[in-house]
Amino acid sequence: MRQLTFTDAINEALRQEMERDSSIVLIGEDIGVYGGAFGVTKGLIEKFGSDKVIDTPISEAGFIGAAVGAALAGLRPVVELMFVDFFGVAMDQIYNQMAKLRYMSGGQLKVPLTLRAPIGAGISAAAQHSQTLYSIFAHVPGLKVVVPSTPYDAKGLLISSIRDDNPVIFLEHKVLYGIKGEVPEEEYTIPLGKADIKREGEDVTIIGLARTVWHSLEAAEQLSKEGISAEVIDARTIVPFDKETIIKSVKKTGRVVIVDEDYDRCGFASWVSAIIADEAFEYLDAPIKRITTPNVPIPFSPPLEQYILPDSKKIINTVKSILG
């Protein structure tokens, strides 16, 4: 099968969906002529025109609010927020409008809007362009939250997100844009709310999202050379969340490490830990362990940035600490 980068897989998903459905419109800063801050929408304005690929001013509140209105009126907007860190400018449009209008209308209104945004650290983009923040969106009822880790998952999950009649926050780790993987040429969907076991194992369960899945796989490979069998699970979506796959794995292995690039406080790792403690406590042979980013702004300094982020070495050391 052919190989595509993460970037090209998303681009292909957008192109194929726009060819299939004339109601889809792309909205965002620099997504047209420039092709997006990370090149994700390159070539789409040439194919579909400026009525379908709309370059906006630097006004997140304006164009996200417009997209909400367009979705209510029957279009299916896909909005690009240049960095997830900028969501605060449009907080009311996301939290109070996009997330709540279907509920407040008693289901009479649909909000088929996908909000794409790059997340994550690792390129020394400093404190205002390096956050992950998916737990903030997951905290708000009415929003679905999708966080793919591979080109294959990115294409299939984005197509599912665009076709969903509810608002979806689709988050893309910027360090992953250049990775390659097998991606079918035809369109396909991956159900939201279904985790993926990236590697099967018997001794410990490692749960990750986005870039931390790759750290987990690297750690699992190294651990296997020492006779330790690690199962790596990619949650893929936070809302809806596939707790059944997680619980089944924990019951099998008896040990679990959750790797989360978001901030430690009130984060994804803490929430998943609580689910496991509630539903699989009697199966645990060791304490639940979390590897997260400390509650500090992301440093610009490359050594400091790498110091605070989860990585394979931290995972290996943590796994060994609960197997002793």
RASUL-V710960 format. One record per pair of residues at least 6 apart in sequence whose ideal C-beta (glycine too) atoms are under 6 Angstrom apart, sorted by the first residue. I is the first residue (numbers start at 1). J is the second residue. Records with the same first field share a line. If there is no record, write none. Layout:
# RASUL-V710960
I = J  J
This chain:
# RASUL-V710960
1 = 182
3 = 180
4 = 151  183
5 = 178  180
6 = 151  154  176  177  179
7 = 39  40  177
9 = 151  154  155  183
10 = 40  154  158
11 = 40
13 = 155  158  159
16 = 187
17 = 24  159  162
18 = 24  48
23 = 75  76
24 = 76
25 = 52  75  77
26 = 53  78
27 = 54  63  67  77  79
28 = 79  80
29 = 56  82
30 = 37
31 = 41  80
32 = 45  53  55
35 = 41  42
37 = 82
38 = 177
44 = 53
45 = 53
56 = 63
60 = 86  89  90
61 = 89  90
64 = 79  90  93
65 = 93
67 = 77  79  113
68 = 93  97  98
70 = 77
71 = 77  111  112  113
72 = 109
76 = 112
77 = 113
78 = 114
79 = 115
80 = 116
81 = 117
83 = 118  129
84 = 117  119  133
85 = 128  129  131
95 = 140
98 = 111  167
99 = 140  142  143
100 = 142
101 = 109  111
102 = 109  111
110 = 165
111 = 167
112 = 165
113 = 167
114 = 161  162  168  170
115 = 169
116 = 170
117 = 171
118 = 172  174
119 = 132  171  173
120 = 132  173  174  175  211
121 = 130  298  305  309
122 = 175
124 = 300  302
126 = 300
127 = 297  298
130 = 298
132 = 261  262
134 = 145  147  171  238
135 = 262  267  268
137 = 143  145  169
138 = 145  238  239
143 = 167  169
144 = 166  168  192  239
145 = 169  238  239
146 = 157  161  168  170  237
147 = 171  209  210
148 = 154  157
149 = 210  213  234
150 = 181
151 = 181  183
152 = 181  183
155 = 183
156 = 188  189  190
157 = 190
159 = 189
160 = 189  190  192
161 = 168  170
173 = 210  211
175 = 211
176 = 211
192 = 237  240
193 = 237  240  242
194 = 242
195 = 233  235  236  242  245
196 = 234  236
197 = 233
198 = 232  234
199 = 220  232
200 = 231
201 = 229  230  231
202 = 229
203 = 228  229  253
204 = 230  253  255  319
205 = 231  249  250  253  256
206 = 216  230  232  257
207 = 233  258
208 = 216  259
209 = 235
212 = 259  261  310
213 = 234
215 = 310  311  312
216 = 232  259
217 = 232
218 = 312
219 = 312  315  316
220 = 230  232
222 = 316
223 = 230
231 = 249  253
233 = 249
243 = 275
247 = 279  280
250 = 256  276  280
251 = 280  283
254 = 283  285
255 = 285  286  322
256 = 288
257 = 289  318  319
258 = 269  272  290
259 = 291  310  315
260 = 267  268  269  292
261 = 293  310
262 = 268
263 = 293  295
264 = 292  295
265 = 295
267 = 292
269 = 290  292
273 = 288
276 = 288
286 = 322
289 = 318  322
291 = 310  314  318
293 = 308
294 = 308
299 = 305
